[in-house]
Amino acid sequence: MIEVETSLNNESVQEETYLTASYRVDKRQFSEKEYNKFVKLKGVRDWSTLTWKDVGRPYEVTSFAKEKKDWEKEKGKSLPVHTSWEMFNRSFHEWFVKDVPAETKESRSRIVRNALKLNIKESTEALGDHLRLHLWNYVHRIQDGVWDPRGKRALFSGLDVVKPKILFLGAAEGYEAMQLSALYPGSEIVMVDYDSFCRDIRYREFPETYPFLGPNPSTGGLKTYYKGDFKTTYIVSDIRDLSFGREFDIVLSVGLLEHFPDDYKSEVIEWHRKFLKPNGYMVLTTPRAQLKSKVYYEVMADVMNHTYRELMTIEQMGLYLYENGADILQHGYIKVHNGIIAKIR
């Protein structure tokens, strides 16, 4: 552990934050000052008055992973979408499980070794790896921008549900569905991803000891939940092949909408709508269009950019949903994500 900050709340759940070798644990709640700094809700009063001329178009990320470019050069054709996701999931997972301090130390040694030998190419590669490690360390471990439990609790709060049935589309390791299930105890989660690696490795290897904060129905205070507390089914399937009806209280996606050009966004939004109960909630997040995010996806291109990707403002994201029949109940952004809660209009 590198950093620990602790306090006690009324249910003897210890509020604390500390760093492991791979990620940050954060069981704190926002202070008022922190909430005002990191959480921005609302912003658009009337979505019907907003136009694309007002908000502009999303920023398209055009720097791609070397793995993708090498594959396309060798095969002489575009990388298939399913293969691109397989590459991305394996690449991203490698970073989630890194021992960042140990690898940073080794990276420094590698730079020095190659510099002393005047190996220019190897030194340049080592510097690039070192830069990526530092950026990943800052974004994921220091800022906790990828998981951001406090921010996502703020985005996901206020739903009128009891023991909801949650469908997570493109679930990866399933983090946000577990956070929702902690917020709404007794939930039933169905996770869906069409890459079996996500179920068999990313979800299965998610830390059993990672804490999620949520209400304790027995006491009215807070409780710490863990992966093993959540009733979860994980299905490997193309979303388009799912046979569910309108049976879910919440349909969730995280970082899904931005991977589809405009011609396909209506279909993606329909995937959320078609499985909802009449009064159910769509919950979506996308990466924010901000300078820090643009730099991140440029520097981390070899890790992240195997497929089509956009960065959106909350206004752009909301307009896609509004134009496709969504009644937006809550919208806003946190450190690196936009978030929207909507119902069918």
C-alpha positions, 0 to 999 in steps of 0.5 A: 500500500502506498497511500491510505486515507481513512475515516469512519462513518455511522455504520462502522464501514471504514471510509478509506482509500489506498493503492494496490499494485494494480488499482486504487481501492476507494471506500470514501464518499464525496465531501461537498467540495469534492462532489462539486469538483468531480460531478457535474449533473444537468446542464441541458434544460430542454433537449428539444431545443438542441441541434447538431449545429449547436453541439457539433459532432463527436471527436473521432479517434484516428490513431490505431494500435500497431497490432491492428495496423500490422494485421491489416497490412499482412491480410490486405483487408480491414480488421473484422470487428469481432477480432478487433474486440478480441485484441482490445480485451486482451490488451486492456486486461494486460494493463489492468493486472500490471504490477505498476510500481514494479514495471515502472522500476523495470522500465527505468532500468531498461531505459538506462541500460539501452542508453548506456549501450547507445541503442537508440531504437530500443531506448526510444521504445523504452521511453514510450513504454515508460510514458504509457506506464506513467499515464496509466498509473495516473489515470487508473491508480492515482485518479481512479478515472477508469472505475471511479466508484464515487463518481459512478455512484453519483451518476447511477443514484436515484433510480426508483427500483427495488431488487432490479433485474439488470442487463449489462450490454458489452459487459467486459469485467462487469464493474458497473453492473456490480456497482449498480447492484451494490446501490440497489441491493438484491439485484439480479445481473445478466452480463453479456459480451460476445468475447468469451475472454471477458467472461472467462478472464476479465470477469472471472479474475476481477478481484474478489476483495474489491469493495463496492459501497451501497445501502444496507437495507437492514440498518439504513446505513452503508454496507460493503459488498463484494463480487461474490455478493451479487447474483450474476449470470454471464452470457457470451453472445452477440447482443443481436442474438439475445432472446430476452423480452422486455424484462429488465428494470435497467439496461446498462452499457459502458463505453459502447455507443461511441464505437459505432458510426452515426449510421448504426447509433439508432440500432445501438440505442434500440438494443437498450430499449428493446429489453426494458420493462415499460417503466425501466431505465437505460443507463449509458456512459461514454468517454468525455471529449476533453483534452486529457482524454484526447491525449490519453487515447493518442499516447495509449493508442497501441493499448486502446485503439483497435476499433472505431472510437469517438469521444463525445460531449454530454450534449452530443451523447444526449442528443443521440438518445433524445433523437432516438426516443429517449426521455432523459431524466439525468445527465452529467459527467464525472472525471472521464465519463459522461453518464445518462439515465433515460426512459423510453419516451 
